[in-house]
Every structure is written in structure tokens, then in C-alpha cells.
Amino acid sequence: MKKSEKLKGKTAVENRKQQYTKYALAAVSVVVILSLIGFYLFNPFVAKTGDTVMVYYTGTYENGTVFDSNVNGDPLIFTIGNKSVIPGFEEAVIGMSVNSTKTVFIPVDKAYGPHLDSLIHVVNRSTLSADMEPVVGNRYVITRKADGAVSRVTITNVTNETVTLDENHMLAGQNLTYTIQFAGFYNK
């Protein structure tokens, strides 16, 4: 065999080794990435949809005024995905681990929605029960006689003949900020 043929053979062997090394690195990279994705998706130590969790929170308006907190009380217990809390709150808890804390800004559309004029009604005082004395700012639970539907309303105006009822949630139209501490998973 000629010297040039030997050199070509060594070069070919060397090129194959380099190619195998590249394939091995690519395979290891894929395995690492898939492992990380699997750990994130199936990690039992972080909150995910379907988990029943316990959290402490403090809710504030954009100006920093606190509107609600359970920090010195019992934790809020809810199941992620069952829509028992506002969407932005649920989304914030997903991925949290036990004893972690985060502060999140929740825009109107992920909170209680916009304040809707269609949910403000002016009714005759005669339609209210005789023993009810409406007071501006008070919240009431009203049951419709026709179908038994229940509505929570705030009295926003009272005259001798009419009462203005607002069915909007009292936090509707507000951007909110929550500081959330993930206390743990709730075992029923």
C-alpha cells in the first residue's frame, strides 16, 4: 500500500471519529433536554394543574393599598384548574414549589374582568322587600323570584323611588398585584 493511501485511510478514520463524537454530543444534548422537560412536567415538588394547594396571599391595588390578605389566618385551599380562583392567580401558582414566594401583577382580563355598565340596574324601591332599607355602599344577596338565580349586588344610589344596583364584582375593572406564598399541597 502506498503512503498516500495510508494517509487517506487515517484521514477517513479520523473524520469518522469526529463525526461519531458529534453524534454522541447531539444525543447527550437531546437526552438532557428531554430529561429537563420531563422533570418540569412531572416534578411532584412544584404545583401543576390538578393539584390541590394551600397558599397565603396579600392582594393590593395598583396604588399599593391592601384589599385582602390571609397571611395571619388560614391558607386558601383550591385545586388548580377548577376555576375557583381568578385565572391570573392560578397561573401564578403553577410551577411554584413549597415555601416559595412570588409577587405577580394580574391585569383586568386575568382578574375580575372589566366593569360592565350592563350589570348596573335601576329598580323601583317597591320591587325590594318591605323590610329592606337600602344603604349606599352596602352589599346584598338578592334572589330572583322567577328562576331562583342569586346575585350579589352593591347599592350605588338610593332615591325615594329607585335604587341603583351594581352586579359587578367589587374588584372588576382593577389591575391587581398579589404576593403569594406557596404553603404546600393539600392532602384530602
Disulfide bonds with the S-S distance in Angstrom:
none
